Amino acid sequence: MKYIMLSKQSKQNAIIKYLSKNDFDGDICVKELKEKDVNEIYDLYIHNDERVNTKTTNPGYYGVYYKINKQYDNMVLYYTKAISKNQKDDGALNELYDYWEQHSDVPSKITQVCDILEKENQTEFNRFNKLRILSLKNNPEPKIVIDPFNKINDSIETFIKNNELNKIYELYDKCDNDELKKKYLTKVILIPNFELSKIMIHDIMKMDFGDNVLTEINLIKCMYAGYRIDIQNIELEKFYDKYKRSNDDEIKKDCLIKLVSFSDFKPTKEMLNDIFRLEFDSKSPPEIHMIKSIFAGIK
């Protein structure tokens, strides 16, 4: 694109006239510009030539241009760049502040300017921060909803990779609602050599998995249709399994405390040894202390 060759002063005068016509005062600043910058801004203002906008060292002039042409997203972008370059650029600061007073629906962009100003211009930071707080109040940012199963799923993948299938059972206790349980069961039922516990089978039977249910889930439902699983025995089995699969003394203690409350509980030799070996406080069930007394000295 070729333009008529003009002197630097002629172009400066044209820029000043353009600014004045649109109610901007730039007389002093324009006269201090280098010739390269004068050429760039002249082409922008007079010929609407935006070709160098991404590489410009004069973002404030682009902010003015985009404001005049009602391209407000670009205006905000270039005034923000101007403030990043010079935290005391009064023109860019006032233009953005005035605009956001009327259009404070973009708290993230106001926050960006606050971050730029916080260390270098505390006075302006305080002014813009009030706008930011008001904007956040009027336009609360949507909360990011994170699927709670993601963390459980990541742990399952880690245990599979490390060939620690026993640890996968413990994750089922973290599934505290039916939706999490369904996601867990849909995941683990496809793991080779993974055996479902009784309580998992019980939950599969009572829950509705919808129309897109896995064939493997339906097979379990068919296999156990009409078969009554005693709830108490399921809970008993749950703590038996947890006890057998754990090497942690605190988990073992917790399981033993739970197990002695079941009327069908029959402690194994290993459980008796652990009851003798582990320390239980006075708040533990009396059954624990009774077992300690009756079998004291028996190995």
Backbone torsions as a table, in degrees:
resi	resn	phi	psi	omega
1	MET	NA	123.1	-176.9
2	LYS	-108.8	136.9	179.0
3	TYR	-120.1	161.4	177.2
4	ILE	-65.3	132.9	-178.9
5	MET	-72.2	123.9	178.0
6	LEU	-125.9	157.0	177.1
7	SER	-71.6	163.0	177.9
8	LYS	-57.7	-44.0	-178.1
9	GLN	-64.8	-38.5	178.9
10	SER	-63.2	-40.4	179.5
11	LYS	-69.2	-40.1	176.6
12	GLN	-59.5	-43.4	179.4
13	ASN	-62.7	-38.8	179.0
14	ALA	-66.0	-39.9	178.6
15	ILE	-64.8	-45.5	179.9
16	ILE	-61.4	-41.9	179.0
17	LYS	-63.0	-41.6	178.7
18	TYR	-61.4	-46.4	-179.4
19	LEU	-65.0	-45.0	-178.4
20	SER	-62.1	-41.1	-179.8
21	LYS	-61.5	-28.5	-178.5
22	ASN	-105.5	23.0	174.2
23	ASP	66.5	32.7	174.5
24	PHE	-116.1	140.5	179.7
25	ASP	-104.2	112.2	-178.4
26	GLY	-135.9	19.4	-173.4
27	ASP	-55.0	-55.2	-174.8
28	ILE	-67.3	-47.1	-176.3
29	CYS	-62.4	-43.5	-178.1
30	VAL	-62.5	-38.9	-178.2
31	LYS	-68.9	-16.7	179.6
32	GLU	-93.8	-2.7	-177.4
33	LEU	-72.4	146.8	173.6
34	LYS	-73.5	160.8	-175.0
35	GLU	-60.6	-40.0	179.1
36	LYS	-58.8	-43.3	-179.0
37	ASP	-70.2	-37.7	177.4
38	VAL	-59.6	-44.5	-179.7
39	ASN	-61.5	-42.8	-178.6
40	GLU	-63.7	-48.7	-175.8
41	ILE	-71.3	-35.6	176.4
42	TYR	-60.6	-47.0	179.7
43	ASP	-62.8	-34.8	178.5
44	LEU	-67.7	-51.6	-173.6
45	TYR	-73.5	-40.9	-173.1
46	ILE	-90.1	-35.5	-175.6
47	HIS	-113.6	5.9	-179.5
48	ASN	53.7	38.3	-178.5
49	ASP	-92.4	103.9	-176.1
50	GLU	-100.5	16.5	-170.5
51	ARG	-61.1	-30.5	-175.1
52	VAL	-102.2	13.3	-171.5
53	ASN	-61.1	-32.2	-177.0
54	THR	-75.8	-19.1	-177.9
55	LYS	-109.5	4.7	-172.2
56	THR	-65.0	148.4	172.1
57	THR	-102.1	10.2	-177.9
58	ASN	-127.0	57.1	-173.4
59	PRO	-62.1	-29.7	-179.3
60	GLY	-61.2	-38.3	179.1
61	TYR	-66.8	-32.9	176.1
62	TYR	-70.2	-37.6	176.1
63	GLY	-58.0	-42.7	177.4
64	VAL	-61.4	-47.9	-178.0
65	TYR	-58.0	-46.0	-177.1
66	TYR	-71.4	-30.8	174.6
67	LYS	-64.8	-47.4	180.0
68	ILE	-58.9	-36.8	-178.1
69	ASN	-92.4	11.7	175.0
70	LYS	57.6	31.4	173.3
71	GLN	-99.4	79.8	-165.1
72	TYR	-71.8	-30.5	177.0
73	ASP	-63.9	-43.1	177.1
74	ASN	-68.1	-36.0	177.6
75	MET	-58.2	-49.1	179.5
76	VAL	-61.2	-42.4	-179.4
77	LEU	-58.6	-47.2	-174.3
78	TYR	-80.8	-30.5	172.8
79	TYR	-66.8	-36.7	176.8
80	THR	-63.9	-40.6	176.6
81	LYS	-63.4	-38.1	179.6
82	ALA	-64.2	-40.3	179.5
83	ILE	-69.6	-36.1	177.3
84	SER	-63.1	-35.7	178.8
85	LYS	-74.9	-37.5	-178.4
86	ASN	-144.9	104.4	-174.7
87	GLN	-68.1	-5.6	179.1
88	LYS	-116.1	26.5	177.2
89	ASP	-75.7	92.3	-174.7
90	ASP	-59.2	-37.4	-178.8
91	GLY	-61.3	-52.0	-179.5
92	ALA	-64.6	-42.0	-179.5
93	LEU	-60.9	-47.6	-177.2
94	ASN	-69.1	-38.4	179.3
95	GLU	-63.8	-45.1	179.5
96	LEU	-65.6	-44.0	-178.8
97	TYR	-60.6	-46.5	-179.8
98	ASP	-62.5	-39.9	179.9
99	TYR	-66.2	-45.9	-176.9
100	TRP	-72.9	-20.8	172.4
101	GLU	-61.9	-31.5	-179.4
102	GLN	-97.8	-20.7	-175.7
103	HIS	-136.2	61.1	-175.3
104	SER	-89.6	46.9	-177.5
105	ASP	-102.5	17.4	-178.5
106	VAL	-131.6	68.3	-175.9
107	PRO	-57.1	-31.3	-178.1
108	SER	-66.5	-35.3	179.9
109	LYS	-74.6	-36.3	176.0
110	ILE	-66.1	-39.5	177.5
111	THR	-60.7	-38.2	178.7
112	GLN	-59.6	-43.2	178.7
113	VAL	-68.2	-39.6	177.5
114	CYS	-59.1	-40.5	179.5
115	ASP	-63.2	-37.0	179.3
116	ILE	-67.6	-39.0	-172.5
117	LEU	-84.6	-22.0	-166.5
118	GLU	-53.7	-42.3	-175.6
119	LYS	-90.8	-25.8	-170.7
120	GLU	-105.0	-21.5	-175.9
121	ASN	-148.5	80.5	-172.9
122	GLN	-63.0	-35.2	-179.2
123	THR	-62.4	-48.1	179.3
124	GLU	-70.5	-33.7	176.4
125	PHE	-57.8	-46.8	-179.5
126	ASN	-60.5	-38.8	-179.1
127	ARG	-66.9	-47.2	-178.4
128	PHE	-72.6	-30.4	-179.4
129	ASN	-65.3	-33.6	175.3
130	LYS	-62.9	-40.7	175.6
131	LEU	-62.7	-41.8	-178.8
132	ARG	-61.8	-45.1	-179.8
133	ILE	-62.4	-43.2	178.2
134	LEU	-63.9	-40.5	-179.8
135	SER	-65.4	-42.1	178.3
136	LEU	-64.3	-36.4	179.7
137	LYS	-66.9	-41.4	-177.4
138	ASN	-84.5	-20.8	-177.4
139	ASN	-135.7	67.9	-178.9
140	PRO	-58.2	132.2	-179.7
141	GLU	-71.7	138.8	-178.5
142	PRO	-62.0	138.5	178.6
143	LYS	-74.4	137.5	177.0
144	ILE	-81.4	119.1	-178.9
145	VAL	-90.7	118.2	179.9
146	ILE	-102.5	126.6	179.2
147	ASP	-63.6	118.5	-178.7
148	PRO	-62.2	-17.4	179.6
149	PHE	-74.4	-19.0	-176.8
150	ASN	-55.4	-44.7	-178.4
151	LYS	-66.6	-41.4	178.6
152	ILE	-63.8	-43.2	-179.8
153	ASN	-61.8	-41.4	178.1
154	ASP	-61.8	-39.8	179.2
155	SER	-66.4	-40.7	178.0
156	ILE	-59.2	-46.1	-179.3
157	GLU	-61.1	-39.8	179.5
158	THR	-64.7	-44.3	-179.1
159	PHE	-66.5	-35.3	176.7
160	ILE	-64.9	-46.4	-179.3
161	LYS	-60.3	-37.3	-178.5
162	ASN	-90.6	5.6	-179.5
163	ASN	56.8	42.8	179.3
164	GLU	-115.3	62.9	-175.1
165	LEU	-62.6	-30.4	-179.2
166	ASN	-59.3	-34.2	-177.8
167	LYS	-71.1	-18.9	-179.8
168	ILE	-66.3	-32.2	-179.7
169	TYR	-60.2	-39.0	-177.4
170	GLU	-63.8	-27.2	-179.1
171	LEU	-67.7	-23.1	-178.6
172	TYR	-64.7	-28.6	178.1
173	ASP	-66.0	-23.3	179.9
174	LYS	-80.9	-10.3	178.5
175	CYS	-85.3	94.8	-171.6
176	ASP	-96.9	12.9	173.5
177	ASN	-150.6	166.0	-173.9
178	ASP	-63.2	-35.4	-178.4
179	GLU	-64.6	-42.9	177.5
180	LEU	-65.5	-40.9	179.6
181	LYS	-61.9	-41.6	-179.7
182	LYS	-64.3	-41.0	178.4
183	LYS	-65.8	-41.6	178.2
184	TYR	-60.9	-50.6	-176.2
185	LEU	-65.5	-38.3	177.6
186	THR	-63.6	-30.9	178.6
187	LYS	-76.8	-53.3	-170.0
188	VAL	-74.9	-23.2	-177.7
189	ILE	-66.7	-17.0	179.4
190	LEU	-94.1	-2.0	-178.8
191	ILE	-80.3	122.6	178.5
192	PRO	-58.3	137.9	176.0
193	ASN	68.6	12.8	176.4
194	PHE	-93.2	122.4	-178.5
195	GLU	-98.6	125.9	178.1
196	LEU	-69.1	139.5	175.2
197	SER	-78.5	168.3	-179.5
198	LYS	-61.4	-40.1	-179.1
199	ILE	-67.9	-31.9	175.6
200	MET	-65.8	-42.8	178.4
201	ILE	-63.5	-43.0	177.9
202	HIS	-57.6	-44.6	-178.8
203	ASP	-67.6	-37.1	176.3
204	ILE	-60.0	-40.7	-177.7
205	MET	-67.3	-33.6	-174.4
206	LYS	-92.6	-15.2	-175.5
207	MET	-98.7	149.5	176.4
208	ASP	-96.3	119.1	-176.8
209	PHE	-94.7	4.4	177.3
210	GLY	81.1	-172.5	-174.2
211	ASP	-77.3	-28.1	-176.0
212	ASN	-94.8	34.5	-176.4
213	VAL	-67.9	146.1	176.6
214	LEU	-65.6	147.6	176.2
215	THR	-57.9	-37.9	-178.5
216	GLU	-63.5	-35.8	177.4
217	ILE	-67.1	-43.8	179.2
218	ASN	-63.0	-36.1	178.1
219	LEU	-63.0	-42.6	176.8
220	ILE	-60.4	-44.9	-179.9
221	LYS	-60.8	-39.6	178.9
222	CYS	-69.1	-42.3	-177.2
223	MET	-63.2	-36.4	-174.4
224	TYR	-105.1	10.1	179.2
225	ALA	-61.1	128.5	179.3
226	GLY	83.4	-5.2	-179.9
227	TYR	-91.5	122.4	-178.1
228	ARG	-88.5	123.9	177.8
229	ILE	-105.4	117.9	-178.0
230	ASP	-64.7	124.7	-175.8
231	ILE	-60.4	-44.9	-178.3
232	GLN	-62.2	-41.0	179.0
233	ASN	-64.8	-32.2	177.4
234	ILE	-63.9	-47.2	179.6
235	GLU	-63.1	-39.6	177.6
236	LEU	-61.0	-45.8	179.6
237	GLU	-62.6	-36.7	-179.6
238	LYS	-58.6	-46.4	-177.8
239	PHE	-76.2	-31.4	172.5
240	TYR	-58.7	-49.7	-178.7
241	ASP	-60.7	-45.8	-178.0
242	LYS	-62.2	-41.1	179.3
243	TYR	-63.3	-47.3	-175.9
244	LYS	-65.5	-32.2	-174.0
245	ARG	-89.2	-4.9	-175.0
246	SER	-105.8	144.8	173.4
247	ASN	-110.2	6.3	-177.3
248	ASP	-94.0	124.6	-176.4
249	ASP	-61.9	-37.8	-179.2
250	GLU	-65.2	-39.0	177.5
251	ILE	-67.8	-41.2	178.0
252	LYS	-60.3	-45.2	179.0
253	LYS	-59.6	-45.4	-180.0
254	ASP	-61.0	-42.6	179.2
255	CYS	-64.3	-43.5	-179.5
256	LEU	-63.5	-40.0	178.2
257	ILE	-62.2	-40.1	178.9
258	LYS	-70.3	-41.7	-173.8
259	LEU	-65.1	-37.3	-176.4
260	VAL	-67.1	-12.8	179.3
261	SER	-80.8	-10.4	179.8
262	PHE	-89.2	135.3	-179.7
263	SER	-67.9	-25.6	-178.8
264	ASP	-88.7	4.1	-175.5
265	PHE	-67.6	126.8	176.2
266	LYS	-126.8	102.2	-175.4
267	PRO	-65.8	138.5	174.0
268	THR	-80.6	170.7	179.2
269	LYS	-61.3	-38.5	179.3
270	GLU	-63.7	-39.3	178.9
271	MET	-66.0	-42.0	178.3
272	LEU	-60.8	-43.3	178.9
273	ASN	-60.9	-39.0	-179.4
274	ASP	-71.0	-35.8	177.3
275	ILE	-62.0	-40.9	177.7
276	PHE	-68.6	-38.4	-172.5
277	ARG	-76.1	-38.1	-173.3
278	LEU	-85.8	152.5	178.3
279	GLU	-92.2	125.4	176.7
280	PHE	-115.8	136.8	-178.9
281	ASP	-81.5	177.9	-175.2
282	SER	-67.2	-17.7	179.4
283	LYS	-82.5	-7.6	179.0
284	SER	-66.2	153.7	-179.2
285	PRO	-55.8	144.5	-179.9
286	PRO	-59.6	-26.1	179.5
287	GLU	-60.5	-34.9	179.1
288	ILE	-63.4	-48.2	-177.9
289	HIS	-69.6	-30.0	177.4
290	MET	-66.9	-44.3	178.6
291	ILE	-61.2	-42.0	178.6
292	LYS	-58.1	-42.3	-177.2
293	SER	-70.9	-44.7	-175.2
294	ILE	-66.8	-41.7	-174.6
295	PHE	-100.3	15.8	179.3
296	ALA	-57.4	129.6	179.4
297	GLY	87.6	-13.5	179.7
298	ILE	-86.6	132.1	178.3
299	LYS	-120.1	NA	NA
